[in-house]
Amino acid sequence: MAEHCCDMMRAHVENVCDQHTDRFECPDCLIHHSKVRDSYGLIIHDGGTSVMTISYCPWCATKLPNGLD
């Protein structure tokens, strides 16, 4: 997916925190986009880099790439 499906998705994927250098440490960063797998996921804030892949945008309901196509 060359561009994100909507402005809200773009805002959450591109969110940069001025207090945390790592997006996985910031509680305000919710969505991760893997350019390698071309997939989106919810960041699991458990101290690591866990992500739960999502199939649809939570804001506009567009079907998202799953990295397997």
C-alpha atoms as one frame of an Amber mdcrd trajectory, in Angstrom:
protein
   0.000   0.000   0.000   1.745   3.144  -1.211  -0.267   5.497   0.981  -2.278
   4.983   4.123  -6.018   4.495   3.752  -7.128   7.654   5.601  -5.830  10.707
   7.436  -6.397   9.150  10.862  -4.350   6.072   9.956  -1.604   8.291   8.564
  -1.580  10.402  11.743  -1.274   7.342  13.992   1.366   5.585  11.889   3.458
   8.743  11.574   2.997   9.881  15.194   6.336  10.992  16.672   6.722  11.385
  20.427   9.001  14.064  21.852   9.457  12.042  25.076  10.202   8.556  23.695
  12.775   7.694  21.043  11.184   4.285  20.443   7.542   4.207  19.256   7.033
   0.912  21.102   7.751   2.662  24.428   5.273   5.498  23.862   1.724   4.885
  25.129   0.398   7.391  22.567   1.689   5.362  19.593  -1.008   2.828  18.791
  -0.471   1.624  15.217   2.625   0.156  13.574   3.054  -0.155   9.814   5.569
  -2.708   8.605   6.911  -1.573   5.242   8.718  -4.908   4.843   5.563  -7.016
   5.285   3.154  -4.281   4.108   0.896  -4.865   7.087  -0.594  -2.879   9.949
  -0.899  -3.798  13.596  -1.826  -2.586  17.053   1.228  -2.042  19.230   1.139
  -4.250  22.342   2.677  -2.126  25.087   4.305  -4.965  27.030   7.876  -3.698
  27.083   8.796  -5.333  23.785   7.982  -4.894  20.116   4.861  -7.047  19.894
   2.201  -6.146  17.341  -1.228  -7.664  16.697  -1.943  -7.563  12.964  -5.207
  -5.887  11.971  -7.175  -6.535   8.787  -9.297  -3.380   8.662  -8.668   0.256
   9.465 -10.246   1.140  12.829 -11.290   4.571  11.493 -12.489   4.114   7.901
 -12.956   0.298   7.747 -10.817  -0.081   4.618  -9.446  -3.604   4.158  -5.704
  -3.445   4.891  -2.937  -5.478   3.265  -1.920  -8.465   5.371   1.583  -8.922
   4.005   0.743 -12.338   2.572  -0.672 -11.272  -0.807
